[in-house]
Amino acid sequence: MTRTAVATAAPTAVLTSRDVPRSEIEPEPRPAYERVLVAVFVAVPLLALIVAVPLAWGWGLGWHDVVLAVSFYCISGLGVSMGLHLAIEGPVIAWVADHRRHHKYSDKDGDPHSPWRFGNDWKALSKGLVFAHVGWLFDGDVTSAERFCPDWLADSDVSSVSRWFPGLVAVSLLAPALIGGLWSMSWHGAVTAFFWATLVRIAFLHHITWSINSICHTFGKKEFEVRDKSRNVSWLAILSFGESWHNLHHADPTCARHGVLKGQIDIAARTIWLVEKLGWAYDVRWPDEARLATKQAAETRQFGSMTRRAAAGPIG
């Protein structure tokens, strides 16, 4: 999972019981219609992504579509980090509840989407990767928001954003088509913008963010000591806006920057930094050299920008 606002992860705890306390799961299972909607929002954009390449060679891709697709990819992708969920990954409170549950049980029984769920041999891990990537979305258990994020439920602004999730979905789906149609002054422009900047963009972004659950808990580098199998995956950094520096996120869950080492690109962290400078964010928890130095697996790289040095403030 990724950062929402600055801190969504609850304090971690190592549990030995193989049974998740039922108080952490809602008594009512996920309704059938919700699973159908999940299937639609997974399958339809994925089909669009599959047919995108042959369509691109023939017709239906113009520079308007490219601009809109890239723009909405950045807006919705960075929105996952900033709390504006245009990526169509569920209401923000439900998202945070799953995320905190994941941190509490990371790669152990109770983790809603660990690739190690079925074991560690190649067959079990292959099955686990599929489950962690997309299969867990169809799980009937619903994480209890009252148990994992009562603070967010009590926040009227956050609760409003969460309740407005259907509206955000409508904006994310329809805005590209509206802009594309008005930009080209044609129905053709609206249709191609919907295909590329809505369907293809959503499918691609979904698979990038889902890769944090699957790939970043299986492959990559361990640069900080953690109690789970989270890893840093450099080749996903730009496409995920820095979320793939996942090993650090599990080592220091409330840190606003995930790519804390020198040379690690973290676009979301820089965006949060800019928002803080504009006065739109406060109490941001930036990397602290003294805190993180004790967690480094090997002292081979220096810390990068935005790190709080000894007796100094964040470096921009």
C-alpha positions as a Markdown table, in Angstrom:
| # | Residue | x | y | z |
|---|---|---|---|---|
| 1 | Met | 0.0 | 0.0 | 0.0 |
| 2 | Thr | 1.0 | 3.7 | -0.2 |
| 3 | Arg | 1.0 | 6.8 | 1.9 |
| 4 | Thr | -2.3 | 8.8 | 2.2 |
| 5 | Ala | -1.8 | 12.3 | 3.4 |
| 6 | Val | 1.3 | 11.9 | 5.6 |
| 7 | Ala | 0.6 | 9.2 | 8.1 |
| 8 | Thr | -1.9 | 6.4 | 7.8 |
| 9 | Ala | -0.1 | 3.5 | 9.4 |
| 10 | Ala | -1.0 | 2.6 | 12.9 |
| 11 | Pro | 1.6 | 1.3 | 15.4 |
| 12 | Thr | 2.8 | -2.1 | 14.4 |
| 13 | Ala | 2.5 | -5.2 | 16.6 |
| 14 | Val | 3.8 | -8.7 | 16.3 |
| 15 | Leu | 1.1 | -11.3 | 16.8 |
| 16 | Thr | 1.5 | -15.0 | 17.1 |
| 17 | Ser | -2.1 | -16.1 | 16.9 |
| 18 | Arg | -3.1 | -17.6 | 13.6 |
| 19 | Asp | -6.6 | -16.3 | 14.0 |
| 20 | Val | -7.5 | -12.7 | 13.3 |
| 21 | Pro | -9.7 | -11.3 | 16.1 |
| 22 | Arg | -13.2 | -11.0 | 14.7 |
| 23 | Ser | -13.5 | -7.5 | 16.1 |
| 24 | Glu | -11.1 | -6.4 | 13.4 |
| 25 | Ile | -13.4 | -7.7 | 10.7 |
| 26 | Glu | -16.9 | -6.3 | 10.1 |
| 27 | Pro | -19.6 | -8.8 | 11.0 |
| 28 | Glu | -21.3 | -8.5 | 7.6 |
| 29 | Pro | -19.3 | -9.9 | 4.6 |
| 30 | Arg | -18.7 | -7.7 | 1.6 |
| 31 | Pro | -22.0 | -7.6 | -0.4 |
| 32 | Ala | -22.1 | -9.4 | -3.7 |
| 33 | Tyr | -22.8 | -6.2 | -5.7 |
| 34 | Glu | -19.5 | -4.7 | -4.4 |
| 35 | Arg | -17.6 | -7.7 | -5.7 |
| 36 | Val | -19.3 | -7.3 | -9.0 |
| 37 | Leu | -18.3 | -3.6 | -9.1 |
| 38 | Val | -14.7 | -4.5 | -8.3 |
| 39 | Ala | -14.7 | -7.1 | -11.1 |
| 40 | Val | -16.0 | -4.4 | -13.5 |
| 41 | Phe | -13.5 | -1.8 | -12.5 |
| 42 | Val | -10.7 | -4.4 | -12.7 |
| 43 | Ala | -11.7 | -6.2 | -15.9 |
| 44 | Val | -12.9 | -3.3 | -18.2 |
| 45 | Pro | -9.8 | -1.1 | -17.8 |
| 46 | Leu | -7.6 | -4.2 | -18.2 |
| 47 | Leu | -9.3 | -5.1 | -21.4 |
| 48 | Ala | -8.8 | -1.6 | -22.6 |
| 49 | Leu | -5.1 | -1.9 | -21.8 |
| 50 | Ile | -4.8 | -5.1 | -23.7 |
| 51 | Val | -6.3 | -3.7 | -26.9 |
| 52 | Ala | -4.5 | -0.3 | -26.5 |
| 53 | Val | -1.4 | -1.3 | -28.4 |
| 54 | Pro | -3.0 | -2.5 | -31.6 |
| 55 | Leu | -5.4 | 0.5 | -31.5 |
| 56 | Ala | -2.5 | 2.9 | -31.1 |
| 57 | Trp | -0.9 | 1.6 | -34.4 |
| 58 | Gly | -4.1 | 2.1 | -36.3 |
| 59 | Trp | -6.4 | 4.9 | -35.1 |
| 60 | Gly | -7.7 | 6.7 | -32.0 |
| 61 | Leu | -4.5 | 8.0 | -30.4 |
| 62 | Gly | -3.7 | 11.7 | -30.8 |
| 63 | Trp | -1.6 | 14.1 | -28.8 |
| 64 | His | -4.7 | 15.4 | -27.0 |
| 65 | Asp | -5.2 | 11.8 | -25.7 |
| 66 | Val | -1.5 | 11.5 | -24.6 |
| 67 | Val | -1.6 | 14.9 | -22.8 |
| 68 | Leu | -4.9 | 13.9 | -21.0 |
| 69 | Ala | -3.7 | 10.4 | -20.1 |
| 70 | Val | -0.4 | 11.5 | -18.7 |
| 71 | Ser | -2.0 | 14.4 | -16.8 |
| 72 | Phe | -4.8 | 12.3 | -15.2 |
| 73 | Tyr | -2.3 | 9.6 | -14.4 |
| 74 | Cys | -0.2 | 12.0 | -12.5 |
| 75 | Ile | -3.2 | 13.6 | -10.7 |
| 76 | Ser | -4.8 | 10.3 | -9.7 |
| 77 | Gly | -1.4 | 8.6 | -8.9 |
| 78 | Leu | -0.3 | 11.5 | -6.7 |
| 79 | Gly | -3.8 | 11.6 | -5.3 |
| 80 | Val | -3.2 | 8.2 | -3.6 |
| 81 | Ser | -0.3 | 9.8 | -1.7 |
| 82 | Met | -2.2 | 13.0 | -1.0 |
| 83 | Gly | -5.6 | 11.6 | 0.1 |
| 84 | Leu | -7.6 | 12.6 | -3.0 |
| 85 | His | -8.6 | 9.2 | -4.3 |
| 86 | Leu | -9.2 | 9.6 | -8.0 |
| 87 | Ala | -7.5 | 6.3 | -8.6 |
| 88 | Ile | -10.7 | 4.4 | -7.9 |
| 89 | Glu | -9.3 | 2.2 | -5.2 |
| 90 | Gly | -12.1 | 2.5 | -2.7 |
| 91 | Pro | -13.3 | 5.2 | -0.2 |
| 92 | Val | -10.4 | 6.7 | 1.7 |
| 93 | Ile | -11.5 | 5.4 | 5.1 |
| 94 | Ala | -11.8 | 1.9 | 3.9 |
| 95 | Trp | -8.5 | 2.2 | 2.1 |
| 96 | Val | -6.8 | 3.4 | 5.3 |
| 97 | Ala | -8.4 | 0.6 | 7.4 |
| 98 | Asp | -6.9 | -2.0 | 5.1 |
| 99 | His | -3.6 | -0.2 | 5.0 |
| 100 | Arg | -3.3 | -0.1 | 8.8 |
| 101 | Arg | -4.4 | -3.7 | 9.1 |
| 102 | His | -1.7 | -4.6 | 6.6 |
| 103 | His | 1.0 | -2.8 | 8.7 |
| 104 | Lys | -0.2 | -4.5 | 11.9 |
| 105 | Tyr | 0.1 | -8.0 | 10.4 |
| 106 | Ser | 2.5 | -7.4 | 7.6 |
| 107 | Asp | 3.4 | -10.7 | 5.8 |
| 108 | Lys | 1.8 | -12.7 | 8.7 |
| 109 | Asp | -1.6 | -14.1 | 9.3 |
| 110 | Gly | -4.1 | -11.3 | 9.2 |
| 111 | Asp | -2.4 | -9.3 | 6.5 |
| 112 | Pro | -5.1 | -8.6 | 3.9 |
| 113 | His | -2.8 | -8.9 | 0.9 |
| 114 | Ser | 0.5 | -10.7 | 1.6 |
| 115 | Pro | 2.1 | -12.6 | -1.3 |
| 116 | Trp | 3.4 | -15.0 | 1.4 |
| 117 | Arg | -0.1 | -16.0 | 2.4 |
| 118 | Phe | 0.1 | -19.5 | 1.1 |
| 119 | Gly | 3.7 | -20.4 | 1.9 |
| 120 | Asn | 7.2 | -19.8 | 0.5 |
| 121 | Asp | 7.8 | -22.5 | -2.2 |
| 122 | Trp | 7.4 | -21.4 | -5.8 |
| 123 | Lys | 3.9 | -22.7 | -6.3 |
| 124 | Ala | 2.6 | -21.1 | -3.1 |
| 125 | Leu | 4.4 | -17.8 | -3.9 |
| 126 | Ser | 3.1 | -17.7 | -7.4 |
| 127 | Lys | -0.4 | -18.1 | -6.0 |
| 128 | Gly | 0.3 | -15.5 | -3.4 |
| 129 | Leu | 1.6 | -13.0 | -5.9 |
| 130 | Val | -1.7 | -13.2 | -7.8 |
| 131 | Phe | -3.6 | -12.9 | -4.6 |
| 132 | Ala | -1.6 | -9.9 | -3.3 |
| 133 | His | -1.8 | -8.2 | -6.6 |
| 134 | Val | -5.6 | -8.5 | -7.3 |
| 135 | Gly | -7.2 | -11.5 | -5.7 |
| 136 | Trp | -7.5 | -10.0 | -2.3 |
| 137 | Leu | -9.9 | -7.4 | -3.7 |
| 138 | Phe | -12.5 | -10.1 | -4.0 |
| 139 | Asp | -12.1 | -11.3 | -0.4 |
| 140 | Gly | -15.4 | -11.2 | 1.5 |
| 141 | Asp | -13.9 | -10.0 | 4.7 |
| 142 | Val | -14.3 | -6.2 | 5.3 |
| 143 | Thr | -11.7 | -4.6 | 7.6 |
| 144 | Ser | -13.4 | -2.7 | 10.5 |
| 145 | Ala | -12.9 | 1.0 | 10.2 |
| 146 | Glu | -14.1 | 1.5 | 13.8 |
| 147 | Arg | -11.2 | -0.8 | 14.9 |
| 148 | Phe | -8.4 | 0.6 | 12.7 |
| 149 | Cys | -9.2 | 4.2 | 12.0 |
| 150 | Pro | -11.6 | 5.7 | 14.6 |
| 151 | Asp | -9.5 | 9.0 | 14.3 |
| 152 | Trp | -10.4 | 9.3 | 10.6 |
| 153 | Leu | -14.0 | 8.5 | 11.3 |
| 154 | Ala | -14.1 | 11.3 | 13.8 |
| 155 | Asp | -12.6 | 13.8 | 11.3 |
| 156 | Ser | -15.6 | 15.4 | 9.5 |
| 157 | Asp | -13.4 | 16.5 | 6.5 |
| 158 | Val | -12.0 | 13.1 | 5.9 |
| 159 | Ser | -15.4 | 11.4 | 6.4 |
| 160 | Ser | -16.9 | 13.8 | 3.8 |
| 161 | Val | -14.2 | 12.9 | 1.3 |
| 162 | Ser | -14.8 | 9.2 | 2.0 |
| 163 | Arg | -18.6 | 9.6 | 1.5 |
| 164 | Trp | -18.0 | 11.4 | -1.7 |
| 165 | Phe | -16.2 | 8.5 | -3.2 |
| 166 | Pro | -18.9 | 7.8 | -5.9 |
| 167 | Gly | -18.6 | 11.4 | -7.0 |
| 168 | Leu | -14.8 | 11.1 | -7.2 |
| 169 | Val | -15.3 | 8.0 | -9.3 |
| 170 | Ala | -17.6 | 9.9 | -11.6 |
| 171 | Val | -15.1 | 12.7 | -12.0 |
| 172 | Ser | -12.2 | 10.3 | -12.6 |
| 173 | Leu | -14.2 | 8.4 | -15.3 |
| 174 | Leu | -15.9 | 11.3 | -17.1 |
| 175 | Ala | -13.6 | 14.3 | -16.8 |
| 176 | Pro | -11.2 | 13.1 | -19.5 |
| 177 | Ala | -14.0 | 12.5 | -22.0 |
| 178 | Leu | -15.5 | 15.9 | -21.3 |
| 179 | Ile | -12.2 | 17.7 | -21.6 |
| 180 | Gly | -11.2 | 15.7 | -24.7 |
| 181 | Gly | -14.6 | 16.4 | -26.4 |
| 182 | Leu | -14.4 | 20.1 | -25.7 |
| 183 | Trp | -10.7 | 20.3 | -26.7 |
| 184 | Ser | -11.4 | 18.7 | -30.1 |
| 185 | Met | -15.0 | 19.9 | -30.3 |
| 186 | Ser | -16.0 | 16.4 | -31.4 |
| 187 | Trp | -17.5 | 13.2 | -30.2 |
| 188 | His | -14.5 | 11.3 | -31.6 |
| 189 | Gly | -12.3 | 13.3 | -29.3 |
| 190 | Ala | -14.5 | 12.5 | -26.3 |
| 191 | Val | -14.5 | 8.8 | -27.1 |
| 192 | Thr | -10.7 | 8.5 | -27.6 |
| 193 | Ala | -10.0 | 10.5 | -24.5 |
| 194 | Phe | -12.3 | 8.2 | -22.5 |
| 195 | Phe | -10.5 | 5.2 | -23.9 |
| 196 | Trp | -6.9 | 6.4 | -23.3 |
| 197 | Ala | -7.2 | 8.9 | -20.4 |
| 198 | Thr | -9.8 | 6.9 | -18.5 |
| 199 | Leu | -9.8 | 3.2 | -19.2 |
| 200 | Val | -6.1 | 2.7 | -20.1 |
| 201 | Arg | -4.9 | 5.2 | -17.5 |
| 202 | Ile | -6.9 | 3.5 | -14.7 |
| 203 | Ala | -5.8 | 0.0 | -15.7 |
| 204 | Phe | -2.1 | 1.0 | -15.8 |
| 205 | Leu | -2.3 | 2.9 | -12.5 |
| 206 | His | -4.1 | 0.1 | -10.8 |
| 207 | His | -1.4 | -2.4 | -11.7 |
| 208 | Ile | 1.4 | -0.1 | -10.7 |
| 209 | Thr | -0.2 | 0.5 | -7.3 |
| 210 | Trp | -1.1 | -3.2 | -6.8 |
| 211 | Ser | 2.6 | -4.0 | -7.6 |
| 212 | Ile | 3.4 | -2.3 | -4.2 |
| 213 | Asn | 1.5 | -5.1 | -2.5 |
| 214 | Ser | 2.9 | -7.9 | -4.6 |
| 215 | Ile | 6.3 | -7.1 | -6.2 |
| 216 | Cys | 7.5 | -4.9 | -3.4 |
| 217 | His | 6.9 | -7.6 | -0.8 |
| 218 | Thr | 8.7 | -10.2 | -2.9 |
| 219 | Phe | 11.6 | -8.7 | -4.9 |
| 220 | Gly | 14.0 | -5.8 | -4.5 |
| 221 | Lys | 16.5 | -4.6 | -2.0 |
| 222 | Lys | 16.4 | -4.6 | 1.8 |
| 223 | Glu | 18.0 | -1.3 | 2.8 |
| 224 | Phe | 16.4 | -0.9 | 6.2 |
| 225 | Glu | 15.7 | -3.4 | 9.0 |
| 226 | Val | 12.0 | -4.5 | 9.0 |
| 227 | Arg | 10.1 | -7.4 | 10.5 |
| 228 | Asp | 8.5 | -8.3 | 7.2 |
| 229 | Lys | 9.5 | -8.9 | 3.6 |
| 230 | Ser | 9.0 | -5.3 | 2.2 |
| 231 | Arg | 11.6 | -4.3 | -0.3 |
| 232 | Asn | 12.7 | -1.2 | -2.3 |
| 233 | Val | 12.1 | -1.6 | -6.0 |
| 234 | Ser | 14.0 | 1.1 | -8.0 |
| 235 | Trp | 12.5 | 0.4 | -11.5 |
| 236 | Leu | 9.0 | 1.2 | -10.2 |
| 237 | Ala | 10.0 | 4.4 | -8.5 |
| 238 | Ile | 9.0 | 6.9 | -11.2 |
| 239 | Leu | 5.8 | 5.2 | -12.3 |
| 240 | Ser | 4.7 | 4.8 | -8.7 |
| 241 | Phe | 5.8 | 8.4 | -7.8 |
| 242 | Gly | 8.2 | 7.0 | -5.2 |
| 243 | Glu | 5.8 | 4.5 | -3.5 |
| 244 | Ser | 8.0 | 1.6 | -4.5 |
| 245 | Trp | 10.6 | 2.6 | -1.9 |
| 246 | His | 8.5 | 0.3 | 0.2 |
| 247 | Asn | 11.1 | -1.1 | 2.5 |
| 248 | Leu | 11.6 | 2.3 | 4.1 |
| 249 | His | 7.8 | 2.8 | 4.4 |
| 250 | His | 7.6 | -0.3 | 6.6 |
| 251 | Ala | 10.7 | 0.7 | 8.5 |
| 252 | Asp | 9.3 | 4.2 | 9.2 |
| 253 | Pro | 5.6 | 4.1 | 8.3 |
| 254 | Thr | 4.7 | 7.7 | 9.1 |
| 255 | Cys | 7.6 | 9.3 | 7.2 |
| 256 | Ala | 6.4 | 11.5 | 4.4 |
| 257 | Arg | 9.4 | 10.6 | 2.1 |
| 258 | His | 9.9 | 6.9 | 1.1 |
| 259 | Gly | 13.0 | 7.4 | -1.1 |
| 260 | Val | 15.2 | 8.7 | 1.7 |
| 261 | Leu | 18.6 | 7.7 | 0.4 |
| 262 | Lys | 20.5 | 9.9 | -2.0 |
| 263 | Gly | 19.5 | 9.3 | -5.6 |
| 264 | Gln | 16.1 | 7.8 | -4.8 |
| 265 | Ile | 13.5 | 9.6 | -6.7 |
| 266 | Asp | 10.3 | 10.3 | -4.7 |
| 267 | Ile | 7.9 | 12.5 | -6.7 |
| 268 | Ala | 5.1 | 12.2 | -4.1 |
| 269 | Ala | 7.4 | 13.4 | -1.3 |
| 270 | Arg | 8.5 | 16.5 | -3.3 |
| 271 | Thr | 4.8 | 17.2 | -4.0 |
| 272 | Ile | 4.0 | 17.0 | -0.2 |
| 273 | Trp | 7.0 | 19.3 | 0.4 |
| 274 | Leu | 5.6 | 21.8 | -2.1 |
| 275 | Val | 2.2 | 21.6 | -0.5 |
| 276 | Glu | 3.7 | 22.2 | 2.9 |
| 277 | Lys | 5.6 | 25.2 | 1.6 |
| 278 | Leu | 2.3 | 26.7 | 0.3 |
| 279 | Gly | 0.8 | 26.3 | 3.8 |
| 280 | Trp | -1.7 | 23.6 | 2.7 |
| 281 | Ala | -0.1 | 20.9 | 4.9 |
| 282 | Tyr | 1.4 | 20.9 | 8.4 |
| 283 | Asp | 3.0 | 18.6 | 10.9 |
| 284 | Val | 4.6 | 16.7 | 8.1 |
| 285 | Arg | 7.0 | 14.1 | 9.4 |
| 286 | Trp | 10.2 | 14.2 | 7.3 |
| 287 | Pro | 13.1 | 11.7 | 7.5 |
| 288 | Asp | 15.3 | 12.0 | 10.5 |
| 289 | Glu | 18.9 | 11.0 | 10.1 |
| 290 | Ala | 19.3 | 10.0 | 13.7 |
| 291 | Arg | 16.2 | 7.9 | 13.7 |
| 292 | Leu | 16.8 | 6.2 | 10.4 |
| 293 | Ala | 20.5 | 5.5 | 10.8 |
| 294 | Thr | 19.7 | 2.9 | 13.5 |
| 295 | Lys | 17.4 | 1.1 | 11.0 |
| 296 | Gln | 19.8 | 0.9 | 8.0 |
| 297 | Ala | 20.6 | -2.6 | 7.0 |
| 298 | Ala | 24.0 | -1.4 | 5.8 |
| 299 | Glu | 25.6 | 2.1 | 5.9 |
| 300 | Thr | 26.5 | 2.3 | 2.3 |
| 301 | Arg | 24.5 | 5.3 | 1.1 |
| 302 | Gln | 24.0 | 8.8 | 2.4 |
| 303 | Phe | 20.5 | 10.2 | 3.2 |
| 304 | Gly | 19.0 | 12.5 | 0.5 |
| 305 | Ser | 17.2 | 15.8 | 0.6 |
| 306 | Met | 14.4 | 16.6 | 3.1 |
| 307 | Thr | 16.2 | 14.7 | 5.8 |
| 308 | Arg | 16.5 | 16.3 | 9.2 |
| 309 | Arg | 20.1 | 16.4 | 10.1 |
| 310 | Ala | 21.4 | 16.6 | 13.7 |
| 311 | Ala | 20.2 | 19.9 | 15.3 |
| 312 | Ala | 18.9 | 21.1 | 11.9 |
| 313 | Gly | 15.7 | 21.3 | 10.0 |
| 314 | Pro | 14.6 | 19.6 | 6.8 |
| 315 | Ile | 16.8 | 20.3 | 3.7 |
| 316 | Gly | 14.8 | 21.3 | 0.7 |
